[in-house]
């Protein structure tokens, strides 16, 4: 296990997340030895919630959007197509549909090997995801007006 991966081993996940967030000036909404929740007030006036889940050798970063649907049949496929194209243009993060509260929901995610995650990379991933999700919500709100 490399030095960076060791930072996240066992209870180290909690202390590493606390250290990275303190260095970046971010508050943690919830934290345990396997999961963290961060909430961000965006310039748009909206709020974005980021989840970090530790798996064996990776961290999963996820920002669910406010776009949830009753069923897969109700998901607007033209938006899915645009998000797939957008995902191909990004280096950090990708769009997916996650089941959240029994509803298909657009989420912006990123999976990273523990060996890659230092404070700078952590901040870049989090910022990329929350800004991408906020941008999508803004575009959809404009379309609905």
C-alpha positions in Angstrom: 0.0 0.0 0.0 1.5 3.4 -1.0 1.8 6.3 1.3 -1.3 8.1 -0.1 -3.4 4.9 0.2 -2.3 4.5 3.8 -3.7 7.9 4.6 -7.2 6.4 3.9 -6.7 3.1 5.6 -8.9 2.3 8.6 -9.8 5.3 10.7 -7.3 7.3 8.5 -10.2 8.0 6.1 -11.8 10.2 8.7 -8.7 12.1 9.7 -7.5 12.5 6.1 -10.9 13.9 5.0 -10.8 16.3 8.0 -7.3 17.4 7.1 -8.0 17.9 3.4 -11.2 19.8 4.1 -9.5 22.0 6.7 -6.8 22.9 4.3 -9.4 23.9 1.7 -11.6 25.8 4.1 -14.5 23.4 3.8 -16.9 22.2 6.5 -17.9 18.6 6.7 -21.6 17.9 7.1 -21.2 14.3 8.2 -18.3 11.9 8.5 -17.6 8.3 9.6 -14.8 5.8 8.8 -16.2 5.0 5.4 -18.4 7.9 4.2 -18.3 11.7 4.2 -20.9 14.3 3.2 -19.9 17.9 2.2 -22.4 20.6 1.4 -21.6 23.7 -0.7 -23.5 26.9 -1.1 -23.0 27.8 -4.8 -22.8 31.3 -6.4 -26.0 30.3 -8.2 -27.8 30.4 -4.9 -28.3 26.6 -5.0 -26.7 24.1 -2.7 -24.7 21.0 -3.8 -24.1 17.9 -1.7 -21.1 15.8 -2.3 -20.8 12.2 -1.0 -17.5 10.4 -0.7 -17.5 6.7 -0.1 -14.4 4.6 0.6 -14.2 1.2 -1.1 -11.2 -1.1 -1.0 -8.7 0.8 -3.1 -10.9 3.6 -4.4 -12.9 6.6 -3.3 -16.2 7.3 -5.0 -17.2 11.0 -5.2 -20.8 11.6 -6.1 -23.0 14.8 -6.5 -26.6 13.9 -7.1 -28.4 16.5 -9.1 -31.9 17.8 -8.3 -33.1 16.0 -11.5 -34.9 12.8 -10.3 -37.6 10.9 -12.1 -40.4 8.6 -11.2 -39.0 5.8 -13.5 -36.4 5.2 -16.1 -39.1 5.7 -18.8 -39.5 9.3 -17.6 -35.8 10.1 -17.9 -35.4 12.6 -20.8 -33.1 10.8 -23.2 -32.1 13.9 -25.0 -30.5 15.2 -21.7 -28.9 11.8 -21.2 -27.3 12.0 -24.7 -26.0 15.5 -24.0 -24.5 14.4 -20.7 -22.9 11.3 -22.2 -21.2 13.6 -24.8 -20.2 16.0 -22.0 -18.7 13.2 -20.0 -16.5 12.3 -23.0 -15.0 15.8 -22.9 -14.2 15.8 -19.2 -11.1 14.6 -17.4 -12.6 14.8 -13.9 -16.1 13.3 -13.4 -18.7 11.7 -15.5 -22.5 11.7 -15.6 -24.5 8.7 -14.7 -28.0 7.7 -13.5 -28.1 6.5 -9.9 -31.0 5.1 -8.0 -31.6 7.4 -5.1 -34.6 7.1 -2.9 -36.1 4.7 -5.4 -35.8 7.3 -8.2 -33.4 7.4 -11.2 -31.3 10.6 -10.6 -28.7 12.2 -12.7 -25.4 12.3 -10.7 -22.0 13.6 -11.5 -19.4 11.1 -10.2 -15.7 10.4 -10.1 -13.9 7.2 -8.9 -10.2 7.6 -7.9 -7.6 5.1 -6.8 -6.5 5.9 -3.3 -2.9 6.1 -4.5 -3.7 9.2 -6.6 -5.5 11.3 -4.0 -3.6 14.1 -2.4 -5.0 17.4 -1.2 -4.7 19.1 -4.6 -6.4 16.3 -6.5 -9.1 16.0 -3.8 -9.9 19.7 -4.2 -9.9 19.5 -8.0 -12.3 16.5 -8.1 -14.7 18.1 -5.6 -14.7 21.5 -7.3 -15.2 19.9 -10.8 -18.2 17.8 -9.6 -20.1 20.4 -7.7 -19.6 23.0 -10.4 -20.6 20.6 -13.2 -23.8 19.6 -11.3 -24.7 23.2 -10.5 -24.2 24.1 -14.2 -26.5 21.3 -15.3 -29.2 22.4 -12.9 -28.9 26.0 -14.0 -29.2 25.0 -17.7 -32.3 22.9 -17.0 -33.9 25.6 -15.0 -33.4 28.1 -17.9 -35.0 25.5 -20.2 -38.0 25.3 -18.0 -38.7 29.0 -17.9 
